[in-house]
Amino acid sequence: MPTIENYLNVTDSNIVEPSVQLSSLAIGSSVEDLSFLEHRFKEAKWTPYTEHTYREALRELSLNRMPVIFCEYPLPDGNWKDVLGHLALMPDRPRLIVFSRQADESLWAEVLNLGGFDLLATPFREAELLLTIGSAWLDWMKELERQPLRKRYHAIMGSSTIFEKSQPPRQVAART
């Protein structure tokens, strides 16, 4: 059976530099589900953050850049649509995965139609969880690859100081 490291431990690949610490956020009131997600991300050497409310999640999102966000449906002080609306305003929009014990086809269609990445039923199934997280992370990385280098560096490393200190390109006179 594949391990979570096969899907999520990307620090050894050519895609992300080894010094980059990937992180994730799980938002929800189910201690069991949040603990399960936190454990899976720790196994993969990601930094997991867990919050119980939408308000707490906003604080965490302002402090840390994360490619993958999990959000339980429902939340005590908001819902996944509130989270999705906030993520849409971020420069490097994380992928939102909604999870719920009430998952059905209509909720799945709504999540996808409004811009969420996927809907997972709980209790989680290991293989489905790993595939979804890996796919969401790869989708996030592919979007970064389409962006200018400066924005990509800022998204992955969390800082663009290398570009701020660099000199502007020299003007080259056109040959006539």
Backbone torsions as a table, in degrees:
resi	resn	phi	psi	omega
1	MET	NA	136.1	-179.7
2	PRO	-65.2	147.4	178.6
3	THR	-97.7	165.2	178.9
4	ILE	-63.8	-30.2	179.6
5	GLU	-62.2	-34.6	178.5
6	ASN	-60.7	-33.5	-176.1
7	TYR	-94.9	-35.4	-168.0
8	LEU	-113.5	-19.6	-177.7
9	ASN	-82.6	83.1	-174.8
10	VAL	-93.5	2.3	-175.4
11	THR	-69.1	-16.5	178.3
12	ASP	-92.8	-3.7	-176.4
13	SER	-84.9	175.6	176.8
14	ASN	-82.9	-6.0	-175.1
15	ILE	-78.3	-42.2	-177.5
16	VAL	-123.2	137.6	179.2
17	GLU	-65.5	146.8	-177.2
18	PRO	-57.7	-26.8	-178.1
19	SER	-79.6	-9.3	-178.6
20	VAL	-77.6	128.4	177.3
21	GLN	-102.2	112.8	178.1
22	LEU	-78.5	146.9	180.0
23	SER	-137.3	161.0	179.2
24	SER	-140.3	161.3	177.6
25	LEU	-129.7	132.7	173.3
26	ALA	-119.0	127.5	-177.7
27	ILE	-116.7	127.4	177.1
28	GLY	170.6	169.5	-178.8
29	SER	-98.6	-12.5	-179.7
30	SER	-80.4	105.9	-179.2
31	VAL	-60.3	-38.7	-179.5
32	GLU	-61.8	-47.4	-179.5
33	ASP	-67.4	-42.3	179.6
34	LEU	-64.6	-39.6	178.0
35	SER	-64.6	-40.6	178.9
36	PHE	-61.8	-48.1	179.3
37	LEU	-63.6	-44.7	179.7
38	GLU	-58.2	-43.8	179.8
39	HIS	-63.2	-43.6	-179.6
40	ARG	-63.0	-41.8	179.9
41	PHE	-70.0	-37.1	177.2
42	LYS	-63.4	-39.1	177.3
43	GLU	-58.3	-34.4	-178.3
44	ALA	-88.5	4.4	178.8
45	LYS	67.2	27.2	168.9
46	TRP	-89.8	157.8	173.5
47	THR	-92.5	110.8	-179.6
48	PRO	-92.0	139.0	172.9
49	TYR	-119.3	140.1	176.5
50	THR	-129.4	137.6	177.8
51	GLU	-136.2	151.3	-175.9
52	HIS	-97.8	-15.4	-178.0
53	THR	-133.7	161.4	176.4
54	TYR	-60.2	-43.7	-178.9
55	ARG	-60.5	-45.4	177.6
56	GLU	-63.0	-37.8	-179.7
57	ALA	-64.2	-39.0	178.8
58	LEU	-60.5	-41.3	177.6
59	ARG	-61.2	-46.1	-178.9
60	GLU	-64.5	-40.1	179.3
61	LEU	-65.7	-29.1	178.3
62	SER	-75.1	-19.6	-177.2
63	LEU	-97.7	-26.8	-172.4
64	ASN	-134.8	143.5	176.3
65	ARG	-93.7	127.8	-175.7
66	MET	-136.7	130.8	179.5
67	PRO	-79.0	-24.6	-175.0
68	VAL	-129.7	127.4	179.5
69	ILE	-123.4	132.5	173.6
70	PHE	-106.0	138.6	179.0
71	CYS	-137.8	125.2	178.1
72	GLU	-76.7	147.0	173.1
73	TYR	-117.9	120.7	1.1
74	PRO	-91.5	168.9	173.1
75	LEU	-106.7	155.7	-179.8
76	PRO	-66.9	-28.7	-175.0
77	ASP	-129.0	27.3	-179.5
78	GLY	168.9	-162.1	175.6
79	ASN	-150.0	179.5	-176.1
80	TRP	-62.6	-27.2	178.7
81	LYS	-67.5	-36.9	175.6
82	ASP	-62.1	-44.5	178.8
83	VAL	-62.7	-46.4	-179.6
84	LEU	-60.5	-40.4	177.5
85	GLY	-62.1	-39.9	177.5
86	HIS	-67.6	-42.9	-179.2
87	LEU	-63.4	-32.8	-179.8
88	ALA	-64.0	-22.9	179.4
89	LEU	-85.6	-9.9	-177.6
90	MET	-80.5	145.9	-176.7
91	PRO	-64.4	-35.3	179.5
92	ASP	-121.8	76.6	-170.0
93	ARG	-51.2	115.1	174.8
94	PRO	-64.9	157.9	177.7
95	ARG	-87.5	127.8	-178.1
96	LEU	-98.3	124.1	174.6
97	ILE	-113.8	117.9	179.4
98	VAL	-90.5	142.3	174.7
99	PHE	-132.5	145.6	-175.5
100	SER	-161.9	148.8	170.8
101	ARG	-76.6	-15.7	-179.6
102	GLN	-100.5	20.8	-176.5
103	ALA	-62.4	131.1	174.8
104	ASP	-148.1	178.9	-175.7
105	GLU	-63.1	-36.9	-178.2
106	SER	-69.4	-39.1	176.6
107	LEU	-67.4	-41.0	178.0
108	TRP	-58.7	-46.7	179.9
109	ALA	-63.0	-40.7	179.6
110	GLU	-64.5	-44.8	178.9
111	VAL	-58.1	-49.1	-178.5
112	LEU	-67.3	-42.4	-178.4
113	ASN	-65.6	-29.0	-179.5
114	LEU	-91.8	-1.3	174.5
115	GLY	109.6	4.1	173.8
116	GLY	-71.8	161.4	-178.0
117	PHE	-83.4	-42.5	-179.1
118	ASP	-166.8	168.9	174.7
119	LEU	-124.2	129.6	177.0
120	LEU	-118.0	137.3	175.3
121	ALA	-82.1	146.6	174.2
122	THR	-113.1	147.7	5.8
123	PRO	-66.9	147.6	-176.4
124	PHE	-65.4	145.7	168.9
125	ARG	-102.2	124.7	-171.9
126	GLU	-50.9	-52.0	-176.0
127	ALA	-63.0	-42.8	179.3
128	GLU	-64.9	-41.5	178.9
129	LEU	-60.8	-49.2	-178.3
130	LEU	-62.7	-43.5	179.4
131	LEU	-63.2	-41.9	-178.8
132	THR	-67.0	-44.3	179.5
133	ILE	-63.3	-47.2	179.4
134	GLY	-60.6	-41.7	179.1
135	SER	-66.2	-41.2	179.4
136	ALA	-64.2	-43.2	180.0
137	TRP	-64.4	-44.2	179.0
138	LEU	-63.5	-39.0	177.5
139	ASP	-62.5	-41.7	177.5
140	TRP	-62.3	-44.4	180.0
141	MET	-65.0	-39.6	179.2
142	LYS	-63.1	-37.8	176.8
143	GLU	-64.4	-39.9	178.0
144	LEU	-63.4	-37.3	-179.9
145	GLU	-62.9	-26.8	179.7
146	ARG	-82.7	-7.7	-178.0
147	GLN	-92.7	160.6	176.2
148	PRO	-59.0	153.0	-176.0
149	LEU	-54.6	-41.8	-178.5
150	ARG	-60.0	-45.2	-179.0
151	LYS	-68.1	-38.4	178.2
152	ARG	-61.9	-47.0	-179.8
153	TYR	-60.1	-45.0	-179.6
154	HIS	-61.8	-40.1	-178.6
155	ALA	-67.3	-41.7	-175.8
156	ILE	-80.3	-45.1	-174.1
157	MET	-92.8	-15.5	178.9
158	GLY	81.7	8.2	-179.5
159	SER	-156.6	149.4	177.0
160	SER	-120.3	28.6	-175.3
161	THR	-62.7	-31.4	179.9
162	ILE	-61.3	-35.0	-179.3
163	PHE	-82.1	-31.5	-179.6
164	GLU	-68.3	-28.4	-179.2
165	LYS	-88.4	-13.9	-176.2
166	SER	-75.7	156.6	179.3
167	GLN	-82.5	148.8	176.2
168	PRO	-65.3	154.0	-179.8
169	PRO	-62.2	145.1	179.0
170	ARG	-73.4	146.8	174.9
171	GLN	-80.4	130.6	178.3
172	VAL	-106.9	127.3	-179.3
173	ALA	-68.2	136.8	179.4
174	ALA	-71.5	140.6	177.4
175	ARG	-83.0	138.5	178.3
176	THR	-112.0	NA	NA
